[in-house]
Amino acid sequence: MKTHPKVAVVIIHWNRRALLEKFLPSVCNSTYPNLEIVLADNQSTDDSIAFVRKHFPSVTIVQNDDNYGYAGGYNKALKKVQADYYILLNNDIEVTPNWIEPLVDVFEQHPTCGAVQPKLLDYTNRHQFEYAGASGGYMDFLGYVFCRGRLFDHIEADQGQYDLMQNVFWATGACLAVRAAIFHQSGGFEEHFFAHMEEVDLCWRFQLMGYTIMVQPASTVYHLGGGTLDKMNARKTFLNFRNNLIMLTKNLPFTTLLWLIPVRSFLDLLSSIFFISTGNFKHSAAVHKAHAAYFFKIGKWWKLRTGNRVSLSNNQLKGIYQNSIVLNYFAQGKRTFSQLNQSQLK
């Protein structure tokens, strides 16, 4: 008789009970036999907890003593959850029947896989990829991240073109399946980030530890999106630019940083000029604030490097695009992942 590894679907949550009412039923209908569903609550002040206790009594509730955001909330809650595999799930995701089984199969068949994501589609436009992860995440050699199915703000329709399971650089934090032991061994999410880039940083560290990151499109989920910060929010622009620089500082060799940080600073300046040219003055200011927050605290970010447990060098990483996605997109007009030079995708 086949034994099934223990899986814990852990949903980070703070207020917005309506999301639980809308999306939790599909999660609770999951068919995987050895499953625990956990609500990791960041001290909600509405009636979320009472609602779940009344209507979903089978759901385990782990209550944090404060609102620690995505990264801190998960780090604290997962210390109290015992499982072979965690699936970290946003509270605004509708899952499909048998969505867990393909993800578990990846872990069981690929012992060196540390994390895997499903195909992420848009809840409101169900034939379109969703911004936060699409069909797997990549990074170019300058540190800009993009997805198979989403380059910058251009999102493709899902026509089965990216249904192949394969290695990627990072897996979406909206639905992130990880080996529990590796998550804890890595130190978990980087709590300084608050929001955005935590999953990219985590997957980078997983790879440096010798594990691969994969996407398994045989599993599909639908993401509403825009939960923590809307993508038009200047605060999100600040976090994306600042956290990306911190992430590069944490994980890249010093010799690479010597040339990359000046190049990125110049390109980010161009981004701020672009924001001004389109009338997005708050976003332009956010880019400069991000650089100030990075450079004025460079010593603090540098100390984060000591937490890495490295067994591989960065030139062995999978999912790195040996070209500039910025140049491809803005100068050459390449709008889809399939238009990129596939031979330059490691």
C-alpha positions, -999 to +999 in steps of 0.1 A: +000+000+000+014+034-011+022+058+017+016+095+012+040+121+026+025+146+050+016+178+033+006+210+051-011+238+030-004+269+050-023+301+043-009+333+056-037+357+065-045+391+080-081+404+080-101+404+048-124+376+059-142+378+026-112+362+009-114+331+032-151+328+025-145+329-012-113+308-016-110+285+014-138+261+002-118+250-029-087+243-007-108+223+018-120+202-012-085+191-020-083+153-026-048+146-013-051+120+015-025+130+040-032+167+043-034+193+070-048+228+061-034+255+083-044+292+086-014+312+098-031+343+111-011+375+117-033+388+145-064+396+124-086+423+140-118+412+121-138+380+126-116+358+104-107+334+132-143+330+144-155+325+109-130+297+102-137+280+135-174+280+128-174+271+091-142+252+086-135+233+118-111+209+102-086+238+095-058+242+120-053+277+132-019+290+141-021+325+156+010+348+155+012+374+183+015+403+159+013+411+121+047+400+108+038+403+071+044+375+046+080+366+054+079+370+092+044+355+095+054+323+077+088+320+095+070+321+129+040+300+120+059+272+102+079+265+134+046+251+147+037+230+117+050+195+112+050+181+076+072+166+050+062+193+025+047+228+030+026+244+003+026+281+011-007+295-003-020+330-006-055+336+008-067+348-027-061+316-046-087+291-060-072+256-064-083+229-088-090+192-082-059+171-077-036+202-076-014+188-048-006+154-062+016+166-092+036+188-068+042+160-044+052+137-073+079+162-083+095+160-049+092+122-048+107+117-083+133+145-080+151+142-046+172+173-053+142+195-059+138+220-030+108+239-043+081+237-070+052+258-081+021+251-102+010+270-132-005+303-120-035+317-139-055+348-135-087+343-114-106+370-133-092+362-167-089+324-165-071+319-199-043+343-190-012+338-169-011+357-136+015+383-129+030+369-097+044+337-111+029+326-144+046+293-154+079+297-135+103+325-127+137+335-142+163+361-137+186+378-162+223+384-156+217+419-143+193+406-116+160+416-132+133+389-126+106+378-151+084+348-157+076+322-184+044+339-195+050+374-181+077+399-191+075+431-171+038+441-174+031+421-205+011+390-196+005+362-221-026+341-227-022+305-217-024+283-248-004+254-234+029+269-247+045+266-213+031+233-201+065+216-199+078+208-164+113+222-161+139+239-139+134+276-132+153+301-111+124+310-087+090+298-078+061+321-070+054+329-033+017+329-041+017+291-042+051+278-032+057+241-024+089+235-004+106+206+014+100+215+051+134+204+063+152+225+036+130+255+044+141+255+080+177+246+072+179+276+049+167+300+076+134+307+059+123+339+044+143+371+046+122+392+071+139+425+062+121+425+029+086+429+044+071+421+010+083+413-025+113+393-036+113+370-005+105+339-026+132+348-052+158+352-024+147+319-008+149+300-041+183+315-048+195+302-014+180+268-021+200+266-053+232+277-036+226+249-011+225+224-040+187+221-046+168+228-078+136+248-083+109+236-107+076+244-122+049+217-127+022+230-150+002+198-146-010+215-114-030+247-119-043+273-095-060+307-101-047+338-083-068+369-077-037+390-070-031+425-056-035+413-020-008+431+000+001+460-023-015+468-057+011+468-085+004+505-091+013+514-055+045+534-052+053+515-020+055+483-041+079+501-065+101+511-035+102+475-021+109+459-055+138+482-063+153+481-027+148+444-021+163+435-055+195+453-046+196+437-011+190+403-027+219+407-051+241+419-023+232+388-002+238+362-028+263+373-054+302+372-052+319+404-042+337+406-076+303+405-094+288+432-071+317+456-079+305+461-115+268+451-112+256+476-085+269+506-105+253+492-137+220+486-118+221+521-103+224+536-138+196+515-152+174+522-122+181+560-128+168+554-163+137+538-148+130+568-126+133+591-157+109+568-175+084+571-146+087+609-149+081+609-186+049+590-181+037+612-153+043+587-125+062+611-102+055+590-070+071+560-086+101+580-097+106+592-062+102+556-049+132+545-070+154+572-054+141+563-020+149+527-026+185+535-035+188+557-004+174+530+018+199+505+002+231+526+002+226+543+036+223+509+052+248+490+031+266+476+061+233+461+074+226+444+041+262+432+038+259+413+071+231+393+057+256+375+034+269+355+064+236+336+067+240+318+033+248+281+034+266+278+001+276+246-016+274+257-052+287+287-070+264+311-088+276+300-123+259+266-116+225+281-111+195+271-132+171+297-147+195+325-154+191+343-187+225+353-201+212+384-217+194+416-207+156+413-204+155+452-202+173+455-236+152+427-251+119+442-239+123+480-243+148+482-272+141+451-292+103+449-286+103+413-274+071+408-254+068+371-248+091+345-232+092+324-264+107+354-283+138+354-260+169+336-272+163+302-257+199+292-261+208+319-235+185+304-209+205+281-186 
